[in-house]
Amino acid sequence: MASTGTDKPDPEAATKSEVPHPPPKGIDYFAVDVGLRVLLFAATLTAVVVMSTAKQTEPVFVPGAPVRVPIAAKFNHSPAFIYFVAALSVACLYSIITALASLGVIAKPIYATKFLLHYAFWDVLILGIVAAATGAAGGVAYIGLKGNSHTRWTKVCNVYDEFCRHVGSSIAIALFASVLLVLLIMLSVFSLHSRIRE
Amino acid sequence: MASTGTDKPDPEAATKSEVPHPPPKGIDYFAVDVGLRVLLFAATLTAVVVMSTAKQTEPVFVPGAPVRVPIAAKFNHSPAFIYFVAALSVACLYSIITALASLGVIAKPIYATKFLLHYAFWDVLILGIVAAATGAAGGVAYIGLKGNSHTRWTKVCNVYDEFCRHVGSSIAIALFASVLLVLLIMLSVFSLHSRIRE
């Protein structure tokens, strides 16, 4: 920056020419990246399994029937929960693929910068999908928990308590998965930033 | 890179020292950035206004009352819609601040790289908030539109048609805002990537 003459040997250039093949610049966080992606895989898989296994049959009063009729509550009774399972399944598959790709980058780091760019792009899309799914399932689950007096939507969690516990846990895990995705994007962006030499 | 001696004048160092203040490396997309942020501001503001003005009073049958009672539907009757308005308001405020900051970077580009890093970090958080809000409002609005026979949640959009049009438009605009945020993050990441000289 503050060099005044061009004929003097540049100290920066001297440091550069000592290494014949320059190693990848910047700091490599691919080990952290793999760890976070494995965590993401575990979280999304758990969320999908917990939501899919949310099933409870309870005897409830049905208008017109003289006795309580056993009625099952399943996750696929709500479109929001179906979308939730679909989105989290996509994120789960994505986390496997990218964790393997990250392992590949650790083994052969020449394409590290390209991978960071693509990770940041795709992670953002997956974050959007997972966050929207978490929001949708959360919004519907909240109605199930509290009901809505204005639209006379009755709460269902007083009857289907275990079903609601499953749904609630699944949404909490999905929220954790969203946080992991945010961290992954920040990690990619930060790694890219650390490669810029100013 | 391929220089063998350290006493020779480095051509790269010569190029550097020709310019007293080196211009920011890489391609600058801050003009696009400002444009997208202004669009984001317009979208989030519209979504908030359209959702806040969703109000409709219709005479409906109430159990126990002999005649139809006029009942108003407002956005704040649903916690999901309240969260939606809050989240989109935050995004609206954020878009103003960052658009001004981007203008500042165009005028004085020495901190461009730092700004790109911070933009990517914060845009991701705002994307998570906006996407979750869009999902939550969408999930609740879908129940309002179609109802849910399993939980006996009746649809309300056959009565409150204009209210539902407002809500639906607002959610569609919020979805557009989410896409804008994804594009903004990709732009920041791509700009950062273009500054890396390998």
Interface residues (C-beta under 8 A of the other chain):
Chain A: M1 S3 T4 G5 T6 D7 K8 P9 D10 E12 A13 A14 K16 S17 P22 K25 I71 A73 H77 S78 P79 A80 T113 L116 L117 A120 F121 V124 L125 L127 G128 A131 A132 A133 T134 G135 A136 A137 G138 G139 V140 Y142 I143 G144 K146 N148 H150 T151 R152 W153 T154 V156 S178 V182 I185 M186 S188 V189 F190 L192 H193 R195 I196 R197 E198
Chain B: M1 S3 T4 G5 T6 D7 K8 P9 D10 E12 A13 A14 K16 S17 P22 K25 I71 A73 H77 S78 P79 A80 T113 L116 L117 A120 F121 V124 L125 L127 G128 A131 A132 A133 T134 G135 A136 A137 G138 G139 V140 Y142 I143 G144 K146 N148 H150 T151 R152 W153 T154 V156 S178 V182 I185 M186 S188 V189 F190 L192 H193 R195 I196 R197 E198
